[in-house]
Amino acid sequence: MAGVKEQFGSTRRDFIRSVAGAVGAIAVDAPDLKAQAMPTSSSQKKPNFVFFLGEGVRWDEFSFAGNKIIHTPNIDRLAHEGMVFRNAFVVNALCLPSRASILTGLYSHTTGAVDNRDRPIPPAAPVISDLLRAAGYDVAFIGKSHVKGSLRDRYWDYYFGFDGQAEYYSPTITEGVRGVFGQPKKYDGNYVEDLLLEKALNYLNQPHDRPFCLFLWFYAPHAPFYRPRRLLDLYNGVPIPKPATFDDDLKGYLGKPRAFVEARNKIGTTEMEDDARSLEELVKDHYAGVVSNDEAVGKVVQVLEDKHALDDTAILFSSDHGFFLGEWRIFDKRFMHEPSIRVPLIIRYPRMIRPGTSIGQMALNLDLAPSILELAGIPIPIAMQGKSLVPFLNGETPVDWRKDWLYEYYEFPEDEHVPPHRGVRSDRYKLIHYYTMVPQEYELYDLQVDPGERNNLWAESAYNRLSEQLLTRIDELRKQTGDHLPDTIT
């Protein structure tokens, strides 16, 4: 079939060479941040930023989104007073790659941060905090970074963070001020999310003679989903509805390829250890984590309000990826299906946005960096692969907005045995290509008539031409985004 490449092996040298070429192009385009004098003030009013990032938070885990179980008044407020992007997605549904893409506006295949194997963001790739600081911003990071080095290779005016995983109680976290980092410290008896919030509120309550950007990147609701004491009783006795596809395994997963069926990510198995023993436990604990996020959002907003800085602050709320909560009896993320790739995206900035608006066009995590830069009045590096969302915030719809986009996933076989795959998603169709499987495997869905992705159309002859076109489109998108990575990465 046209557009399908044969599987081929590679070496680590091939991978490094491919990434080095891509990052080299970025280095040519990137500003010399060290050479720039940091302005101390500006006569032009620039917005402050607070960027909340959830950990595996779904787009539908909010009361404003119609969820009848969870109650999220503070995130609902952001939605009602700001703009909701109803179709927001990540281009790689895994923690480290997604966070690297959010910070750089670049695809995983460009940064080389393709999986959770302790990959760094290359020094030549500027992250948005670098560019903001060079333009006069005070920048702070609080929470989970996950990228190698925990972002301590970058300058932060204030830092309180950790790499990937943290202990929910008595976490070990590193603190830094004005680019100088202390030794990691264990905070005995503290719940990690409450500790992050305390540091965020302390930062916001300090006087700032420059505009600021606070990245508050939550840890909950990451496995193993421990709750704060005050939420232990939340959802006791509340029934959790079973997803329509939860029992599809008992029917043989009709139409699903081996790549999907044989992945070790099923609720109720020992493959996932203690993370997902039952649907009810998983969903309730996940919801409780989102409620703790909501509490933090409310307290941050209250401080901004008390300081009369709320309307001068652009607030973003999103997530590093979505999460399966029992669809096909699956737990976690990684696959290109909607529960995994679709995320919330809310922006509140009343200086620009009409309250209560929503957008149906497809936004990507790649778009967050260029959007923040444009809001701050900072030139967007040409190499950034995302698009600014600011036209939408201004009430405009760009005529050349994306009609489709490329998805990529590389990590294998760690943890859940999800095979590498690429895909293309348009407004209507989705094609997933498991290119390392022998023989190669595919999933094709018409999202307009089958939003639950239950009917795989790949084997139906009536869709052969569409399949050819979508496979060709994957190749085109790879070329457009400079994807020269080998199919097998080590």
C-alpha positions as CSV (number, residue, x, y, z in Angstrom):
1,M,0.0,0.0,0.0
2,A,1.4,3.4,-1.0
3,G,2.9,5.4,1.8
4,V,3.8,2.5,4.0
5,K,7.4,2.1,4.9
6,E,9.0,-1.2,5.6
7,Q,10.2,-1.7,9.2
8,F,13.9,-1.2,9.6
9,G,16.4,-1.3,12.5
10,S,18.6,1.5,13.7
11,T,21.3,2.3,16.1
12,R,21.6,4.9,18.8
13,R,24.0,6.7,16.5
14,D,21.2,7.0,13.9
15,F,18.9,8.5,16.5
16,I,21.4,11.0,17.8
17,R,22.3,12.1,14.3
18,S,18.7,12.7,13.3
19,V,18.0,14.7,16.5
20,A,21.2,16.7,16.2
21,G,20.3,17.8,12.6
22,A,16.9,19.0,13.8
23,V,18.2,20.8,16.8
24,G,21.0,22.3,14.8
25,A,18.3,24.1,12.7
26,I,16.7,25.4,15.9
27,A,20.1,26.7,17.1
28,V,20.5,28.8,14.0
29,D,17.0,30.4,14.5
30,A,17.2,30.7,18.3
31,P,18.0,34.0,19.9
32,D,21.3,34.3,21.9
33,L,19.7,34.4,25.3
34,K,23.0,34.7,27.2
35,A,23.9,37.8,25.1
36,Q,20.6,39.6,25.8
37,A,20.5,42.0,28.7
38,M,17.5,41.3,30.9
39,P,15.2,44.4,31.0
40,T,14.2,45.4,34.5
41,S,11.0,47.3,33.5
42,S,8.9,48.2,30.6
43,S,6.5,51.1,29.9
44,Q,4.3,48.8,28.0
45,K,2.0,46.7,30.2
46,K,2.7,43.0,29.6
47,P,0.4,40.3,31.0
48,N,1.5,38.1,33.9
49,F,1.0,34.3,33.3
50,V,-0.1,31.5,35.5
51,F,0.2,28.2,33.7
52,F,-1.5,25.2,35.4
53,L,-0.6,21.8,33.9
54,G,-2.5,18.7,35.0
55,E,-1.0,15.3,35.1
56,G,-3.1,13.0,32.9
57,V,-6.3,15.1,33.3
58,R,-9.0,14.4,30.8
59,W,-11.0,17.0,28.9
60,D,-14.3,15.7,30.5
61,E,-13.3,15.6,34.2
62,F,-15.0,18.9,35.0
63,S,-18.5,19.9,35.9
64,F,-18.5,22.6,33.2
65,A,-17.8,19.8,30.7
66,G,-21.0,17.9,31.8
67,N,-19.5,15.5,34.3
68,K,-22.2,14.7,36.8
69,I,-20.0,13.2,39.5
70,I,-17.0,15.5,39.8
71,H,-17.4,19.1,41.1
72,T,-14.8,21.6,39.9
73,P,-16.1,25.2,40.7
74,N,-12.8,26.9,40.3
75,I,-11.8,25.4,37.0
76,D,-15.4,26.0,35.9
77,R,-14.9,29.6,36.7
78,L,-11.9,29.8,34.3
79,A,-14.0,28.2,31.6
80,H,-17.0,30.5,32.2
81,E,-14.8,33.7,32.3
82,G,-12.4,32.6,29.5
83,M,-12.1,30.5,26.4
84,V,-12.4,26.7,26.1
85,F,-10.8,24.9,23.3
86,R,-13.1,21.9,22.9
87,N,-10.8,20.0,20.6
88,A,-7.3,20.2,22.2
89,F,-4.8,17.4,21.8
90,V,-1.2,16.3,22.5
91,V,1.0,15.0,19.8
92,N,2.6,12.4,22.0
93,A,0.5,11.1,24.9
94,L,3.4,10.5,27.4
95,C,4.6,12.6,30.3
96,L,8.2,13.6,29.3
97,P,7.6,14.1,25.5
98,S,4.5,16.1,26.0
99,R,6.1,18.4,28.6
100,A,9.1,19.0,26.3
101,S,6.7,19.9,23.5
102,I,4.8,22.3,25.7
103,L,7.9,24.1,26.7
104,T,9.5,24.3,23.3
105,G,6.6,24.2,20.8
106,L,8.4,21.4,19.0
107,Y,7.5,17.8,18.1
108,S,9.2,15.0,20.0
109,H,11.0,13.9,16.9
110,T,12.6,17.4,16.8
111,T,13.6,17.7,20.4
112,G,14.6,14.0,20.7
113,A,12.6,13.9,23.9
114,V,10.6,11.0,22.5
115,D,9.9,8.8,25.6
116,N,10.2,8.7,29.3
117,R,13.8,7.3,29.2
118,D,15.3,10.3,31.0
119,R,15.6,12.4,27.8
120,P,16.7,16.0,28.0
121,I,15.5,19.0,26.1
122,P,18.6,19.9,24.0
123,P,20.4,23.0,25.3
124,A,20.1,24.6,21.8
125,A,16.3,24.5,22.0
126,P,15.0,27.5,23.9
127,V,12.1,26.9,26.2
128,I,9.4,29.5,26.8
129,S,10.8,30.5,30.2
130,D,14.1,31.4,28.6
131,L,12.4,33.7,26.1
132,L,10.1,35.2,28.6
133,R,13.0,36.0,31.0
134,A,15.1,37.5,28.2
135,A,12.1,39.8,27.6
136,G,12.0,41.0,31.2
137,Y,9.8,38.4,32.9
138,D,10.3,36.9,36.4
139,V,10.0,33.1,35.8
140,A,9.1,30.5,38.3
141,F,8.6,26.7,38.0
142,I,6.8,24.7,40.7
143,G,6.0,21.0,40.4
144,K,6.7,18.1,38.1
145,S,9.0,18.6,35.1
146,H,9.9,15.0,34.2
147,V,12.5,16.0,31.7
148,K,16.1,15.0,32.4
149,G,17.7,17.4,34.8
150,S,14.3,18.5,36.1
151,L,14.8,21.8,34.2
152,R,17.6,22.8,36.5
153,D,19.8,23.4,33.4
154,R,17.6,26.5,32.8
155,Y,17.6,29.7,34.8
156,W,14.6,30.2,37.2
157,D,14.0,33.2,39.4
158,Y,12.2,30.7,41.7
159,Y,12.2,26.9,41.4
160,F,10.6,24.2,43.5
161,G,10.5,21.0,41.5
162,F,11.3,17.4,40.9
163,D,11.9,15.2,37.9
164,G,9.4,12.4,37.2
165,Q,7.8,10.7,40.2
166,A,7.4,12.0,43.7
167,E,6.2,10.5,46.9
168,Y,2.7,11.8,47.6
169,Y,3.6,12.0,51.3
170,S,7.0,13.2,52.5
171,P,8.3,14.1,49.0
172,T,11.9,15.0,48.1
173,I,12.1,18.3,46.2
174,T,14.8,20.7,45.1
175,E,14.4,24.5,45.7
176,G,16.2,27.3,43.9
177,V,16.3,31.1,43.9
178,R,17.8,33.3,41.2
179,G,19.4,30.4,39.3
180,V,21.1,28.8,42.4
181,F,19.7,25.4,43.5
182,G,20.0,23.9,46.9
183,Q,20.3,20.2,47.8
184,P,17.2,18.0,47.4
185,K,15.2,18.1,50.7
186,K,12.7,15.6,52.1
187,Y,9.5,17.3,53.4
188,D,8.4,14.8,56.1
189,G,4.6,14.6,56.6
190,N,3.7,16.9,53.8
191,Y,1.3,16.0,51.0
192,V,3.0,16.9,47.8
193,E,0.2,18.9,46.1
194,D,-0.4,21.0,49.2
195,L,3.4,21.7,49.4
196,L,3.5,22.8,45.8
197,L,0.5,25.1,46.3
198,E,2.1,26.6,49.5
199,K,5.2,27.5,47.5
200,A,3.1,28.9,44.6
201,L,1.1,31.2,46.9
202,N,4.3,32.4,48.6
203,Y,5.7,33.3,45.2
204,L,2.6,35.1,44.1
205,N,2.4,37.0,47.4
206,Q,5.9,38.4,47.0
207,P,6.3,41.9,45.4
208,H,7.2,41.7,41.7
209,D,8.7,44.7,39.9
210,R,8.5,42.8,36.6
211,P,5.7,40.8,35.0
212,F,5.9,37.2,36.1
213,C,5.2,33.8,34.7
214,L,4.4,31.0,37.1
215,F,4.4,27.4,35.9
216,L,2.4,25.4,38.5
217,W,2.6,21.8,37.2
218,F,0.6,19.4,39.4
219,Y,1.6,15.8,40.3
220,A,-2.0,14.5,41.1
221,P,-3.7,12.6,39.7
222,H,-0.7,10.4,38.8
223,A,-0.5,6.8,39.9
224,P,-0.6,5.5,42.6
225,F,-3.3,8.2,43.2
226,Y,-2.9,8.9,46.9
227,R,-5.3,11.5,48.2
228,P,-4.9,14.2,50.8
229,R,-6.6,13.4,54.1
230,R,-9.4,15.8,53.6
231,L,-10.5,14.0,50.4
232,L,-10.4,10.4,51.7
233,D,-14.1,10.1,52.0
234,L,-14.9,11.8,48.7
235,Y,-17.2,9.7,46.5
236,N,-17.9,7.1,49.1
237,G,-21.1,5.3,48.0
238,V,-21.2,7.1,44.7
239,P,-21.8,4.6,41.8
240,I,-19.3,4.8,38.9
241,P,-20.9,4.1,35.5
242,K,-19.1,1.5,33.4
243,P,-17.8,2.8,30.0
244,A,-19.7,1.3,27.0
245,T,-16.6,-0.5,25.9
246,F,-15.4,-1.8,29.3
247,D,-16.4,-5.4,28.5
248,D,-15.2,-5.5,24.9
249,D,-12.4,-7.8,26.0
250,L,-15.0,-10.4,26.8
251,K,-16.2,-10.1,23.2
252,G,-12.8,-10.6,21.7
253,Y,-12.0,-6.9,21.1
254,L,-13.7,-7.1,17.7
255,G,-11.8,-5.2,15.0
256,K,-9.0,-4.2,17.2
257,P,-5.4,-5.1,16.2
258,R,-3.0,-7.2,18.3
259,A,-1.1,-4.1,19.1
260,F,-4.1,-2.8,21.0
261,V,-5.3,-6.1,22.4
262,E,-2.0,-7.4,23.8
263,A,-0.9,-4.2,25.5
264,R,-0.4,-4.7,29.2
265,N,-2.5,-1.8,30.4
266,K,-5.7,-3.4,31.5
267,I,-7.6,-2.7,34.7
268,G,-7.7,-5.6,37.2
269,T,-4.5,-7.3,36.1
270,T,-1.2,-7.6,38.1
271,E,0.6,-6.1,35.1
272,M,-0.2,-2.6,36.5
273,E,0.7,-3.7,40.1
274,D,-1.5,-1.7,42.5
275,D,-2.3,1.2,40.2
276,A,-5.6,0.0,38.7
277,R,-7.2,-2.8,40.6
278,S,-10.8,-1.9,39.9
279,L,-12.7,0.6,37.7
280,E,-14.4,2.2,40.7
281,E,-11.1,2.7,42.7
282,L,-9.3,4.1,39.6
283,V,-12.0,6.6,38.6
284,K,-12.7,7.8,42.2
285,D,-9.1,8.3,42.9
286,H,-8.5,10.1,39.6
287,Y,-11.4,12.4,40.2
288,A,-10.1,13.2,43.7
289,G,-6.8,14.2,42.2
290,V,-8.6,16.6,39.8
291,V,-10.6,18.0,42.8
292,S,-7.2,18.8,44.5
293,N,-6.1,20.6,41.3
294,D,-9.4,22.5,41.4
295,E,-8.8,23.5,45.0
296,A,-5.3,24.8,44.1
297,V,-6.7,26.8,41.1
298,G,-9.2,28.5,43.4
299,K,-6.6,29.5,46.0
300,V,-4.2,30.9,43.3
301,V,-7.0,32.9,41.7
302,Q,-8.0,34.2,45.1
303,V,-4.5,35.5,45.7
304,L,-4.4,37.2,42.3
305,E,-7.8,38.7,43.0
306,D,-6.6,40.0,46.4
307,K,-3.6,41.6,44.8
308,H,-5.7,43.2,42.1
309,A,-3.7,41.3,39.5
310,L,-6.3,38.8,38.3
311,D,-7.4,40.5,35.1
312,D,-3.8,41.4,34.3
313,T,-2.9,37.7,34.3
314,A,-3.3,35.3,31.5
315,I,-4.3,32.0,33.1
316,L,-3.8,28.7,31.2
317,F,-5.1,25.3,32.3
318,S,-4.2,22.2,30.3
319,S,-2.7,18.7,30.8
320,D,0.3,16.7,29.6
321,H,-2.0,14.0,28.2
322,G,-5.4,12.5,28.6
323,F,-6.2,9.2,30.4
324,F,-8.1,6.0,29.9
325,L,-10.6,5.5,32.7
326,G,-11.9,2.1,31.7
327,E,-12.6,2.5,28.0
328,W,-11.8,-1.0,26.6
329,R,-10.9,-1.8,30.3
330,I,-7.7,0.3,29.7
331,F,-5.8,2.3,32.2
332,D,-3.2,5.1,31.5
333,K,-2.5,6.8,28.1
334,R,0.0,6.3,25.2
335,F,-2.4,5.0,22.5
336,M,-3.8,7.5,19.9
337,H,-7.4,7.0,21.0
338,E,-9.4,10.0,22.1
339,P,-9.3,9.4,25.9
340,S,-5.5,9.4,25.7
341,I,-4.7,12.3,23.3
342,R,-7.5,14.7,24.1
343,V,-6.9,17.3,26.9
344,P,-8.5,20.3,28.5
345,L,-7.4,23.7,27.3
346,I,-8.8,26.8,29.0
347,I,-7.4,30.4,28.7
348,R,-8.7,33.2,30.8
349,Y,-7.5,36.7,29.9
350,P,-10.3,39.3,30.0
351,R,-8.1,42.0,28.5
352,M,-8.6,40.1,25.3
353,I,-11.0,37.2,25.6
354,R,-14.8,37.5,25.6
355,P,-16.1,35.4,28.6
356,G,-17.8,32.1,28.0
357,T,-16.5,31.5,24.5
358,S,-15.5,28.2,23.1
359,I,-13.6,27.1,20.0
360,G,-14.0,23.9,18.0
361,Q,-10.9,24.1,15.9
362,M,-8.1,21.6,16.8
363,A,-5.4,23.0,19.1
364,L,-2.3,21.2,20.0
365,N,0.1,21.2,23.0
366,L,2.6,22.6,20.4
367,D,0.6,25.8,20.3
368,L,1.0,26.8,23.9
369,A,4.5,28.1,23.7
370,P,3.9,30.4,20.6
371,S,0.6,31.6,22.2
372,I,2.3,32.7,25.4
373,L,5.1,34.4,23.5
374,E,2.6,36.3,21.3
375,L,0.6,37.4,24.3
376,A,3.8,38.7,25.9
377,G,4.7,40.6,22.7
378,I,7.7,38.4,22.1
379,P,8.7,37.3,18.6
380,I,7.9,33.6,18.0
381,P,11.0,31.7,16.8
382,I,10.5,30.5,13.2
383,A,11.5,27.0,14.2
384,M,8.5,26.5,16.5
385,Q,6.2,23.9,15.0
386,G,3.0,25.0,16.9
387,K,0.8,27.9,15.9
388,S,-0.3,30.8,18.1
389,L,-3.9,30.6,19.4
390,V,-4.0,34.4,19.9
391,P,-6.1,35.0,16.8
392,F,-8.8,32.9,18.4
393,L,-8.5,34.9,21.6
394,N,-9.1,38.0,19.6
395,G,-12.3,36.6,18.1
396,E,-10.7,35.7,14.7
397,T,-10.5,32.4,12.9
398,P,-7.4,32.0,10.8
399,V,-8.3,30.8,7.3
400,D,-5.3,28.6,7.1
401,W,-5.8,26.8,10.4
402,R,-4.8,23.2,10.5
403,K,-7.1,20.6,9.1
404,D,-5.2,17.6,10.4
405,W,-2.1,16.8,12.5
406,L,0.5,14.1,13.1
407,Y,0.6,11.9,16.2
408,E,3.7,9.9,17.3
409,Y,4.5,7.5,20.1
410,Y,7.8,5.7,20.6
411,E,8.3,4.1,24.0
412,F,8.5,0.3,23.9
413,P,8.3,-2.1,25.6
414,E,8.4,-0.3,29.0
415,D,5.6,-0.9,31.5
416,E,2.6,-1.4,29.3
417,H,3.9,-2.9,26.1
418,V,2.2,-0.4,23.8
419,P,3.9,-0.6,20.4
420,P,5.2,2.4,18.6
421,H,2.8,4.0,16.3
422,R,2.1,7.1,14.2
423,G,-1.2,8.5,13.0
424,V,-3.1,11.4,11.5
425,R,-6.2,12.9,12.9
426,S,-8.5,15.2,11.0
427,D,-11.8,16.8,12.0
428,R,-13.5,13.6,10.8
429,Y,-11.0,10.7,10.4
430,K,-8.3,9.1,12.3
431,L,-5.7,6.6,11.0
432,I,-3.3,4.8,13.4
433,H,-0.3,2.9,12.0
434,Y,1.5,0.4,14.2
435,Y,4.6,0.3,11.9
436,T,6.8,-2.0,14.0
437,M,4.2,-4.8,14.1
438,V,4.8,-7.8,11.9
439,P,2.7,-7.7,9.9
440,Q,2.0,-4.0,10.2
441,E,-1.4,-3.1,11.8
442,Y,-3.8,-0.2,11.4
443,E,-6.9,1.4,12.9
444,L,-9.2,3.6,10.9
445,Y,-12.2,5.5,12.4
446,D,-14.9,7.9,11.1
447,L,-15.2,10.1,14.2
448,Q,-18.2,11.8,12.9
449,V,-20.4,8.7,13.1
450,D,-18.2,6.7,15.5
451,P,-16.8,9.1,18.2
452,G,-16.2,6.2,20.5
453,E,-13.8,4.5,18.0
454,R,-15.6,1.2,18.2
455,N,-15.8,0.3,14.5
456,N,-12.4,-0.2,12.9
457,L,-12.9,0.5,9.2
458,W,-9.4,-0.5,8.0
459,A,-10.4,-3.9,6.6
460,E,-13.5,-2.6,4.7
461,S,-12.8,-2.3,1.0
462,A,-15.0,0.8,0.7
463,Y,-12.4,2.7,2.7
464,N,-9.3,1.6,0.7
465,R,-8.9,4.9,-1.1
466,L,-9.3,6.9,2.1
467,S,-6.8,4.7,3.8
468,E,-4.3,5.3,1.0
469,Q,-4.8,9.1,1.3
470,L,-4.4,9.1,5.0
471,L,-1.2,7.0,4.9
472,T,0.2,9.4,2.3
473,R,-0.8,12.3,4.6
474,I,1.2,10.8,7.4
475,D,4.3,10.8,5.2
476,E,3.6,14.4,4.1
477,L,3.2,15.6,7.7
478,R,6.4,13.8,8.7
479,K,8.3,15.6,5.9
480,Q,6.6,19.0,6.8
481,T,7.7,18.6,10.4
482,G,11.2,17.4,9.7
483,D,10.7,13.9,11.0
484,H,13.7,11.8,10.0
485,L,13.8,9.6,13.0
486,P,14.4,5.9,12.4
487,D,11.4,3.6,13.1
488,T,13.2,1.8,15.9
489,I,14.7,4.0,18.6
490,T,16.9,2.9,21.5
